[in-house]
Amino acid sequence: MKRVAIFVILAALTVGFSSCSAVRHCQAPEVEMPGQIASGYTDSLTIADLSWWQFYGDSTLRRVIELTLENNKDMLAAAARVEQMRQLYRISKAERLPNFSAKGLADYETNDYADEESSRDPEFSAKLSVSWELDLWGNLRWAKRKGGAEYLSSVEDWRAMRMTLVAEVATAYFQLMALDNELSIVRRTLRTRSEGVQQAQLRFEGGLTSETVYQQAKVEYASTATLIPDLESRIEIMENSNCIAYGKISWNWEVLRGQMNIEAEFPDSLPVGLPSGLLQRRPDVRASEQQLRSAMASAGMAYADRFPRLTFNLVGGWENDALQGFFRSPFSYVAAAIAAPVFGFGRKQAKYRAALAAYDVARLGYEKKVLEVFKEANDAVVTYRNVRKTAALKVALRDAARKYVELANLQYRGGSINYIDVLDAQRRYFDAQIGLSNAVRDEHLALVQLYKA
């Protein structure tokens, strides 16, 4: 009993020593944490504390996101991969436990050799075997860690895809609404241009104006009309793209969306949290971290593979040459085997060094991912802050352009300005409306990216 205890203690020390030795060459990632995510933003609260269905107030948008998450093929494939990695992780955990198997056999062998009498050799057996590998150097334990890290990485990849897909759906939703709004602006403007052509024609035929004014009105009408086919094409193409995200066929599926509120109010600033919280929250960062753990475990496996493996086998049951007295014929077999590499021309050492290099690749990838997420967060804050300013200026421009059109029409009717000045005012008002629509769209998009980042 004392010898067994000593053996167990030595084995535990051996495993602990080998585990430390296996990863002693794995350098820890170097992550430099900024004091704050963006200049002037140090609030520990963050909008990311809100779930997406709380953050997006548009009920139609929420419904679109739900449909996409339920039917998107990439999401379904990612969920299947999570299940695959979960089952593989179960396998890696089970490898550390004994393997039980049962076997029943009945055979009847006839031997009829030259110059010998024919012989009969029947055999019946029922055996239960147990095999177990003693994890001396931590090979199986590292394999379990690798499987666990790969499983968790697949979970975080699924979450990252979900985060990205929600942002993509919201982005497409607001872009589609902006195109709808732009098309309605063009159609309203086209009606105004049509009225202008009719008035110019009447004035020309009545001798009040020259033909130049009439032709100018027709040019403006035609120029506006040419915008409609392009917008309709862009809308249909985007609808088709959205249907792919929904996992539906475009001509059998209605693309849901609401109407853009040009007068919507947005907050000037939003809480974005602290850098440490950002790294803990982002699933892509957590996935990269798990990939780093997996690479470290692979290095541990490659290190342990250089040393002997000890396995035990125990077989017990019954074996007899006849069924009579079968259960009075016990059978047992005990074996221990040790397999050790002797000379492999440096294969094992090269495999271990390759695993260390793979770990460095994963470590540098993690460090890069951290830099990327801080950049994304800073860019999102700066973008949102600037589009808010732009939108405020676009509102003022739209209001001024509308007043300009009203004054130009009054002055033209009074004979103080030419018709070309009226057309110029109308063009400026048209551009201002499109500019404001795009600015509101950009506010929505910047908010989406800020929440995602």
Protein Blocks (a to p, Z undefined) as FASTA:
>chain_A
ZZmmmmmmmmmmmmmmmmmmmmmmpccddddddfbfbghiacfbdfklpcfklmmmclkl
mmmmmmmmmmomklmmmmmmmmmmmmmmmmmmmmmpccddddddddddddddehiacddd
ddddddddddddddfkommmmmmmmmmmmmmmmmmmmmmmmmmmmmmmmmmmmmmmmmmm
mmmmmmmmmmmmmmmmmmmmmmmmnopacfklmmmmmmmmmmmmmmmmmmmmmmmmmmmm
mmmmnopafklcccddddddfkbccdfbdcebjfklmmmmmmklmmmmmmmmmmmmmmmm
mmmmmpccdddddddddddfbfghklmmccddddddddddfbeghmmmmmmmmmmmmmmm
mmmmmmmmmmmmmmmmmmmmmmmmmmmmmmmmmmmmmmmmmmmmmmmmmmmmnopacfkl
mmmmmmmmmmmmmmmmmmmmmmmmmmmmmmmZZ
